[in-house]
Structure formats: C-alpha cells, structure tokens
Amino acid sequence: MAAAACSSLNSTEDETLGWSAQRLYGEAKDAMAGRDWQKAIKYLEKLEARYPYGRYAQQAQLEVAYANWKSDERASAIAAADRFIKLYPNHPNVDYAWYLKGLINFYEMQGVLSWLTTPDMSDRDPKAAREAFLAFKEVVTRFPDSRYAEDSHARMRFLVNSLASNEVHVARYYMKRSAYLAAANRAQYAIEHYPQAPAVEEAMAILVRAYDALGMPDLRDSADRVLVKNFPNSAYLKGGGPKKKVPWWRLWDPDW
C-alpha cells in the first residue's frame, strides 16, 4: 500500500516544479512549434501564474491568445488579447494584440457570413465581422507604421464589402416577404455605414422600391434621384419589362 501511494504521488507530481520562467517559455514555444496547443497553453499559464511580473509573462499572454485561437478556443483567445491590451496599452507589441483580435474575429466570420451559401440571413448577426473591423481599424489608425497595418487595411476593405452585402442580403430577404419597412431600414443602414461598398448600388434600388411599396412617394423619389445620380448606368435602372411607360421600380411588381 505504501509503495502504491508513493507511485501515485509521483505520477501526479508537476514536472514543471522548479522551472525558470525562461524554461517554461521555451518549452511552450517548442510545443507551439509542434502544434501541441494544449501543452503550450498549460506551460504558458503556469508561467503567468508563477512569474506574473517578468517580461516572459507579458509575452506569454500574447502566446496564450494565439494558442487558444489555434485550439479553437475563440472566447479564451479574445479574453487573453483583451487582457494584454488593458494591462499593457503602451507595450511595443500591443499592435499585434489588436491585430490578433481582428484575425480571431475575422475567421469567425466563416460561420457568420455563410449567407454566401445559405440564403436566409434573418436570424444571423455579423457581430464578429464588426468586431474584426474595429480591431483592424485600431491597428491602422493608432499604429500606421506597424508591420500589420497594410494587411489590416486590406482586411478592412473586405469587411466593408462583406458587411454591406450582408445588410443588402437581409433587406432583399425582407422585400421578398413584403416586410418593406424592415427592408428600407436595412438598406438605409448599409448606405449610411458603408457608402463606398459596391453593395450600396443595390441598397439604393431596394430603398426606392421599399418606399414605393410603403406609399412614401417623396422618400421614394429622393432615393431614386440619388440612385440615378450616383449610378447612372445601373442595371437596376434598365430592367426591361412592359412597353408602357412604367417607373423602373415597378418592373419587378407582378401587379404591373
């Protein structure tokens, strides 16, 4: 029994007892190189707990964020990045913390932006895309000389187009279901918040049709003028249809 007890104690003994901060960090980096994310997280968390005020502990927080992301622990990864940003706002690597936070949310969009293959977007919220945009914007505006600024800017452009397209897709969904006020609101949101996005053209067309369906001729005509002025060659102005003179926004109306 004594031998069994000793064996049990030895089996549960922490192998990292007595390790220096440098060794813990080195072992964690080796584990990350081998893509053993859970092992890396274990070493990094021990490093933070035992040596909370050293330079390795600061870097460990960033490494924990990255390792959690790679381990599909998105919430833990963002929490680690946020903690680093809050504790070390002037750290030389805080630009990377913002960039990493943007990346984590950016790749979370794969689920959020599944509207590319799934048409019904009424129950989806592109929160991750918006959070990614804000994180990348922080990199671009606060750290214009950062090595991550150029990539952040490129991802911001992509996100603007994606978010605008998302709003327009939802507006189109509401139009098909005769929810004209909801459609107008979503189209208006896209126009106001993403004015440079290509999807704004369709948003304007939806806005005209929604106002017409709501019986708001003044708003309809105003939106139509904006569409014609900004997109004079728009395909939405050339729908074909009946030979009698009919406003273009009625060309899709089955009652005409």
Secondary structure as UniProt FT lines:
FT   HELIX           2..12
FT   TURN            15..18
FT   HELIX           21..33
FT   TURN            34..35
FT   HELIX           37..50
FT   TURN            52..53
FT   HELIX           55..70
FT   TURN            71..72
FT   HELIX           74..87
FT   TURN            89..90
FT   TURN            92..93
FT   HELIX           94..112
FT   HELIX           114..116
FT   TURN            122..123
FT   HELIX           127..142
FT   TURN            144..145
FT   TURN            147..148
FT   HELIX           149..176
FT   TURN            177..178
FT   HELIX           180..193
FT   TURN            195..196
FT   TURN            198..199
FT   HELIX           200..213
FT   TURN            214..215
FT   HELIX           217..230
FT   TURN            232..233
FT   HELIX           235..237
FT   HELIX           248..250
FT   TURN            251..252
FT   TURN            254..255
//
